[in-house]
Amino acid sequence: MEASQNQSANFNSMDPQSIANFLSQISAIQAHVAKNTINPMQDPASPYFLHPGESPANHLIPVTLNAHNYNSWSRAMLLALKSKNKLKFIHGLITKPNENYPLFEVWERCNTYIVSWITLSLSPDIAGSVIWNNNASDLWRDIRRRYYQGDKFRVVELQEELFQLKQGDASITTYYTKLKSIWDWI
């Protein structure tokens, strides 16, 4: 009780300028706390951020996955998702939260965008076979498991192409570019 009376006496003895300074400090603290609790959907550094101009109907990459181009497709898709800070979703580092979790709806929205972006980059046959996969991480793993092994016949063709490649009249840059494109695919 005595401590309460002392605090009241101290507060009552403050001049108006001191009270104004005290309230200003409280306001600054509140602004600082609000600034440090940014909504992840509004923070461009957050994997949950989606730019207002983005749409799940946008094609992210010009490559369409078919049975023979997994390497180039996955490289293009990884770069596109990395540029959007969404790799944690497909690598399983951001997993589906419980429906009661505060960020569940945000996670679901981002995951839906990613699933849509991936599905739009698939050939119709492949897209039809994964249409019911609603988790970006599971979808990515499924596609990788199916197509990562590569096309063994195409690898043999490229090896033959590699052994037959000669510089001839081509510039060293042109020759190197052809050589490197074959080597990178193998």
N, C-alpha and C positions, 0 to 999 in steps of 0.2 A: 504494500500500500504506500509505504514511504517513498519507494523508488518511483512509483507512478506520479506521486505529487511532485517529486523533484523534476521529472521529465516535463510535466505540465508547466511548472514554474520556469524551466529553461526555454520551453517553446513560447510561453507568454512574454518572456523577456527579450525575444528576438525582435529586431527592428524589421520594418516592411522589406527593406532591401535584402536582408538575410533570408527572409521567408521566400522572396522571389528567387534568389540564388538557389535555395534548397529545392524549390519546385522545378527550376530549370535543370538541375542535376538529375532529378527523378525522371523528367521528360527525356533527357539524353540517354539515361540508362534504358528506358523503355524502347527508345528508337534503336539502340544498339542490340537489344534482345530481339526485337522484331526483324532487324536486318540479318541477324545470324540464324533465323529460323525461316529461311526462304523455302517456299513451296518447291519441291523437286521438279514439278511440271514447268516451273517458270525459270529454272536455273539451267542455262545452256550447257553447263558442265555435267549435269546430271544425266545418267542413262535413261531416266524417265522423261526427259524433255522431248517434246515433239514440236517442231517449228509450225507456226500457224499455216504456212504454205504447203505443208506436207499432206499427203493423202494416201490412203491405202491402195488407191487405184493408180498411183504413179509407178511407172516402170523405173526401177533403179539402175538397171544395167542393160546394155544393148544385146547381151548374149542370152540366148535361150538354151537351157540345158536339154540335151538329147543324150542318147546312149553313148556318144563318142567324144564329148567335150567337157567332161566333168572338171578337169584341171583348170581350163581357162574360165569356165563358168564360176567355179568356187573362188578362184582368185578375184574375179571381178566383183562377186557378191561380198566377199570378205572386205574388200576395199570400200565398197559402198556402205556396208553396215558399220565399218570402223569410222568412216567420215560422219556418220550419224550417232556415234557413241553407243551402238547397240550390240557390240560383240558379246558382252556379258550375258545377254539373253540366249544367244545360240550356243555359247560354250557352257551353259548351265550354271554360271556363277550367280545369276539372279534367277532364283527358282520361284515357282508359283507359290505365293503366300496363301495363308489361310484366308477364307472369305471374310473373317472378322478383322483382319489386319487393316490398318488405316490406308495403306497404299495398294490394297488389292485391286481396286478399280483402275488405278493408274497403271499397275503392272499388266492387267488384262488388256487395257487399251494399247499399250506399247507392243505387247506380245501379238495382238491382232494385226497391227500394222506390219510387223516383221513377217508373220505368216503370210499375209497378203502379198508383200513385196517378193518373198521367195516364190510363192505359188505363181505369180504373174510371170516369173522368169523361167518357168518350166514348159516343156513341150506339152501339148494337150494330153498325150498318153501318160506321161509322168505325173502331170497335175491331177489327172483323174484317179491315179493310184494312191495319192496322198491327201485327197480332198478332205478326209475326216480327221486329219491330224491337226489339232488346234494348239499345240504347244511348239513354239519356235525351236527350242532345244531338241525336242524329240524329232521334229521334222528334219532339222539339219542332220542329226545322227542317222536317220533312216536313209536320206539321200546319199550321204557319205558312204554308208555301209553298202549300198547297192552299186554305186558308180565309181568309187575310189579305186577299185582294183584296176581300172583302166581297160582299154580295149587292146587285148594282146595282139590281135591281128594288125591294128593300127601301129602298135609299137614295132612290130616286125617290119612293116612298110617304112616307117621312119628310119629304122636302122639301115635298111637297104638304101634309102634316100641319102642318108648320112655317108655311107661308104661310097656312093656314086657321085657325091657332090664334088665338083671341081671349080676352081676360081675362074678359069678360062678368061674371057674378056671382061668379066665383072670387076668392079672396083673392090678394093679390100673391104670397104665398109659394107657394100652389098653382099659380098661373100660371107663376111662375119655375121651379118644380120640373118642370113639364111641358115648358117651353121648354128647360131645361137637359138633361133626359133625351133629348130629340130631338137637340139640338145635339151632345151627347157621342157619340151613336151614329153620327152622320154623320161 
